[in-house]
């Protein structure tokens, strides 16, 4: 047997409702197909999400972390990290084959 680690990746595109916990950290839950994932992040990481929500008309955030303690309806995401990307609307493209009728 070899050892491995489980890393969870969650994608969101809207700002979750959060609760402030000690030292300004933010805690929020994400419903992933009926499993509730509890995430607690530092203020600096939370700012990435709030900046994306206010600066980009469309955005997507990738939350990655380790599988943590199981809860009643899901689990806790340990050591979460968030990357935010602006989502550009896809331009209408006409293929060369469709244009030559």
SVG drawing of the C-alpha trace seen along z (x, -y; Angstrom):
<svg xmlns="http://www.w3.org/2000/svg" viewBox="-29 -47 33 49">
<polyline fill="none" stroke="black" stroke-width="0.4" points="0.0,0.0 1.2,-3.5 0.1,-6.7 -1.7,-9.6 -3.6,-12.7 -7.0,-13.9 -7.4,-17.5 -10.8,-19.0 -11.5,-21.7 -14.7,-23.7 -15.7,-26.3 -18.1,-29.1 -19.3,-32.2 -21.1,-34.2 -20.2,-35.6 -21.3,-33.4 -22.9,-34.7 -20.2,-34.7 -19.9,-35.0 -17.0,-36.7 -15.2,-34.5 -12.2,-35.3 -9.5,-37.7 -11.6,-38.8 -11.6,-35.4 -14.6,-34.6 -16.6,-31.3 -19.0,-30.3 -20.7,-27.1 -20.9,-25.9 -23.5,-23.4 -21.9,-20.9 -24.5,-18.5 -26.2,-18.2 -22.9,-18.0 -22.3,-21.1 -18.6,-22.2 -17.6,-24.5 -14.8,-26.9 -12.9,-29.3 -10.5,-31.8 -8.2,-34.6 -9.3,-38.2 -6.8,-38.6 -8.2,-35.5 -11.8,-36.7 -10.8,-40.0 -10.0,-38.2 -13.6,-37.1 -15.2,-40.5 -12.9,-42.3 -13.9,-39.9 -17.6,-40.4 -17.3,-44.2 -14.8,-44.5 -15.8,-41.9 -19.2,-41.5 -18.5,-37.7 -16.0,-35.8 -15.2,-32.3 -13.3,-31.3 -11.5,-28.0 -11.3,-27.0 -8.9,-24.2 -8.0,-22.4 -7.7,-19.2 -10.6,-16.9 -11.1,-17.8 -13.3,-16.6 -16.7,-15.2 -19.8,-17.2 -23.5,-16.2 -24.1,-17.2 -20.7,-17.3 -17.2,-18.2 -14.7,-21.0 -12.3,-22.1 -8.8,-22.3 -6.1,-24.8 -8.3,-26.5 -6.8,-28.6 -8.7,-30.7 -7.9,-31.7 -10.2,-34.2 -10.4,-34.6 -12.4,-37.1 -14.7,-35.4 -14.8,-36.9 -17.9,-36.5 -17.3,-34.3 -17.3,-36.3 -19.7,-35.2 -17.6,-33.4 -18.7,-32.4 -16.9,-29.4 -15.6,-29.6 -17.7,-26.6 -20.9,-28.2 -20.3,-31.5 -19.7,-29.9 -23.2,-28.7"/>
</svg>
